[in-house]
Structure formats: C-alpha cells, structure tokens
Amino acid sequence: MTDQPQRLRVAVVDIDSGFLQVLGKRMERAGWEMRVLGDAVPADELVGLRVHAVVVNLAALGSRAWDFLGELCGELPGVGVVVCTGQSSVAQRVRGLRLGADDWVTKPCHGPEEVIARVEAVVRRRRAAGAPGGSEPVRHGELTIRADHFQAYAGERSLDLTRREFELLQLLAAAEGRVLQREDVYQRVRGYAMARGDRSVDVFVRKLRQKLERASPSWTYIHTHFGVGYRFAAEPAAGASPPEAPAAGAPLPEAAAPAPAAGASQPDRSAAPSASPPDARAARPAAAPLGVS
C-alpha cells in the first residue's frame, strides 16, 4: 500500500462496534470519509452518499444479506464492494463473488490495513475503467465492449456479464493480442498476488469464454497458451463462417435493463447454497459469524 492512500468515501455496513472503531480511526488518519450504516439501505440512498466503495458484513444483515449484496452489486456497478464478515464456507464465498462482490475478507482480518488495501485496489480498478478514453465502446469481431455499461454485447444481445467477468474481459481485450500471464491476470483483476496453487483465474476465464461462445459462436475470442496464460483476439471459429463484423459507424447497442443479480443468466450459481447467513441482529453489538451452509 502507498504511504498516502487516495482520499475516498467509504460506507461500512456493520454493527461490530470494536471493528468499526478501529477501522474508523485508521480511515480518519488516511483522510478518508467513513459512513457507518447499521443496516441495509436502498441502493439509491448509497448513490446519494456518493461513496467510492462499500464494506459490508453479511452476518449483520441476517436473512436479507444475499438480497442486499445482489442489489448493491447489480444497481451500482461503479461502486467497489468488499465483503468483510466472519467465518464462511467456500460455497458462500463463491456465491458472494458471483453476485458481484469485488473481494472477500474473513474476520478477524490482519488489522484495518488489509481492509484499507483491498478497498484501494478495488477503487483503482473502478477508476481505471472510467479513465479518459476508457469508456469508449470497443469492437472485436461481432463483440462490442462498453465500459460505460459495464457490459459487452454480441450484436444487440447483452452477454449478462458479472462485474468481475467484465473486468476480466476488459483487461484481456486491452492487451491487444499480447499473451497475459495467469499471475498478472489474477493480480490485476483481484488487486493482490496469486497464491501458489490457486486456480480461480482459470475458472473465471472458462466461465467468461463459455458466455462468449454462447453469444457469438462463430468467433473465438480467448485463446489459452498452456503453461503461460491467455490471449484475446477475435478470430473466426474453426469450421465456421462468421458474420461480417459491424462497421465502424454502425449504431451501438442500447443499454439493456439490468439482469437480476442472481438470475438464470449465471447458471453456475446453482452450485452455491440457498441458505442465507443466520440473523445476527440479536447478537448486538458484534455480529455473529456468517453461518456455514
């Protein structure tokens, strides 16, 4: 982390008084503005707060936790979301990330510095996506990548990408045909170094590739270089006669209505548990650990 963190506005959804006190002091020293929310609030209220990121303890929200997380990630694609909660199962962490959370930190974490660093990494990616020139629509084959929508389209059909999938697609496409090593992809999408043996980047690439193939079967976009990494290039699929790519002046697809955060467009979520975290509101002032499904 840098010695002088960027000045940010962060909302923290939690009821753990000890955690809030320590985190608040550290954010104050960094020059950040922290807003504490003891309960779930509508997305439009968060818009009014003009926050850069939200840190949320799912255990503090009880049965509403997953619905709130899905609404937050679905309706505020430009806001970073870091889940910071108690012990959880792998399935629960996977579910949260697939709903659109940028990162997941398990309490007790390594002090406020870890939370600060992860929030900074998330916000850096948001700002990079919105940098001048970064919001211009980009076309590859019949695919249109729109940073202003946080979405990609095949023709006028939305691919219904999650936020993490879109960031991965944008990263690969920006490499302009260069091979990106797996470790670099992981670090630039997640914001920190990949642990040895971690294969999550391969899972994310596979799911993104499947969505691209379903929406645009006549083209191949992501190419695997075994033992190295991945390369993005729009090439006709083997044995296919691809349709003509859109002309440079062709109309751009309109923004599609947001898909439900846990809808059928993300089929792999069926593997995640349906049970919600236990209601921790009776355990004030500190939230109980996120229940294991």
N, C-alpha and C positions, 0 to 999 in steps of 0.2 A: 504494500500500500504506500501511496505517496505521503510525504511528511505533511502536506497541506491538502486534505481531502477537498473535493469540489463542494461548493455550498449547495445544499439540497433541502427540499421539503419532503419529509417522510411521515406517513401515517402509520401508527402501530396499533393493531387490533389485538389487545391482550388485557388480562386482568391480574397478571403476576406482578405484584407491587415491587418486589425486590428486583426483578429483571428490568422493569420499567425505570426504576430509579437509577440503576447502574447505566443502562443504555442511554437514558436521557442526559446524564452528566457527560457521557462521552460525546454524544452528538452536539451538546452545547459547546464543548471545548473545540469541536471541529467547525463550529459556526453554522451547524445545521439547524433547521427548524423542525421540531418533532411534535406531531399532534397525536395525542392518545385517544383511542376510540375503544371504549369498554365493550362494545357490541357491534354486530354487523350493521352497516349503514347502506342505504341505496347508492348505486354507482353514481347517480347524478350529484349526490352530495359530495362524493370524493372529487368529482370534476370541479365543483365549486371551491374545493380546498387547494386546487392546482398543485397536487403533490407529484413528485417525480417517481416515488416508489411507495409500496405498501408492505409492511412486515406483519404477517398475520399468524396468530396462534390458533390453529384449528380446534384444539381442545377447549378453548374458551368459548366456542360457539355451539357446542353440543350438536344436536341433530341438524342444525342449519349449516354446518361447516362446509360440506361439499357444494351445496347450492350457492352459497355465498362466494366460494372460490371460483366456481364456474361462471357466475355472473360478473365477478370482478375481472377475470381474465378475458371474457368474451366481449364485454362492453367497453373496456379501457385498454385496448391493445398497446397504447403508447406508454402505459404506466408499468414499471417493473414490479414484480410480485415475488416476495421471498417468504416462504413458509418457515416459521421458527416455532417448533412445537416439541412435545415430549416424545417418548419412545413410540415407535410406529413400526409396522411391518413393511417389508419390501413392496407388497401389493399396494399398500396405502400410499407410499412414496411415488410409485409408478402412476397411480391414479391421479395424484396431485399434479405431477409433471405433465401428464397427458391432458389435464384440464387447462393447462397453460401456465402454471407456475414456472417462474424462471429458475428458482433454486429452492433447496430444502435443507434446513439446518436443524439438527436434533439437539434439544436441550438435555442436559446442560452443555452449552457450546463453550468454546475456548475464549470466554470473555466477550465483551462488546466489540473488540477489534475484528473478530471473524464476521460478525453481522455487518459491521461497517464496510468491510472489504467486499463482501458479497453484494451488498446494495450498490456500492460504487461500480462493481463490474457489470451489474445489470443495467444501471443507468448509462454507462459508457456505450453499451450496445444500442440502447434506445437512441442516444444522441447521434451515433454513427449512422444509423438508419435514416435519421431525419436531417443529416447534414446537407448543405447546398449541393445539388446535383444528385443526391442520394435518393430523392423522391421521384425522379423521372421514370416513367414506365420503360421497361427494358424488354425487348423481344428476342426470343430464341426459338427457332422453328415455329411452331404454332402456339408457343407458350408466351404469355405476357406476364411479367413480374411487376407488381405495383406496390411500391413501398408505402405510398400514401394510404393504401387499403390494408396493408399488412397481409396481402393475399396474392395469389397467382391464378391465372385463367388460361384455359385451353379454348381458344375462340372466345365465346362469351360465357363459358361454363366455369364457375369457380371450383378450385380444387379443394376448398374447405380445409386449408392447412391450419394446423395449430400454430401458435406463436413461435414455438421452438422449431417446428418444421419450416416455417417461413424464413426464420433467421438462418437456418442451415442452407436452404435453397439460395438465399441472397448471397451468402458467403461463398458458396461453390461457384455461382454464376459470375461473381465479381472477379474471380481468379482468371477469367478469360482464357480457359483452356489449359491452364497450368495444373499440374498434379499437386494437391494439398495433402500433406501427411496427416495420418489419423490423429496424431498427438496435437498438431496445430489446429485441426478442425475442432477437436474437443476443447482445447484451451480458449479458442476464440468464441465458441458458442456458449460454453459454460463459465468462462471467466477465470478458471484456475487449472492447474496442471492435472493431467490424467494419471490416475493411479495405475500401477502395473497390474495387468490382467483385466482391466476394465474394458468391457466390450460394448458399453452403452452407445458409443458413437456409431458402431456398426448397425445396431438395432434402429437408431434414428434414421440412418441413411437408407436402410432397407425399407422402412415404412414410407419414407418420402419417395423413394423410387417406385414403390407399388402404386402410390397415388398418381404419380406422373404417368405410369404405364396405363393405368385405367382411363385417365382423362385424355391421353394423347398416345394411343397405341402405335401409331405409325412412326413415332420418333423415339430415339433413345437419347436420354439427357445425361444420366450419371453413369460414369464408367469406372469400374474398380481396377486399380493397379495393385495386385496382390502383394502383400508384404510392404507396401508403401502407403497408399492412401486412395484418394478419389479425384477424378477429373470431371468437369462439367463441360459438355459440348453437345449441341443439338445435331444429331446425325440420324439419317433415315434408318429405321429399324430393319434388321436383316429380313430380306424377302418381302418387305413392304414397299408400297408406292405412296410416299407421304403426300398429303395435300399441299398445295402451294402455301408457303408461309405468308402471313399478312403483309401487305405493302407498308412502306414506312409511313404513309399518310393515312392509313386505314383508321377508322374510329376505334377508340379504346373501349374496352368493356366497362359498363357502369358498375358501381359498387353493388354487390349482392347484399341482400338482407343478411345480417349475422346469423350463422347457424347456431342452434342451441349448443351450449358449452359441452354437454355430454351426449350429444345426439348420435344418430346412426352413422354419420359421416366419419366417425372414428371407431371402426369396428373392434379394434384391439382392446378397447376399454372393457369389453365383456369379461376379460380375464381378471379384472380388478374386483375386490369385494364390494358388495352392495351395501354393507352395513356402514352407518355413519359413525364418527367418533362419539363416544359417550358424552352425555351432557355434563359439563364440568361446572355449570353455573352455581351449583350448591357448594362448591369447594372454594369459594372466595376466601381470601384474596388471591390465592395462587391457583392457576388452572391445573387440572389433573392431566396425567399423560394421555396422549392420544391412544384410544383403545385399539388393541390388536384384533383384527377381524379373523 
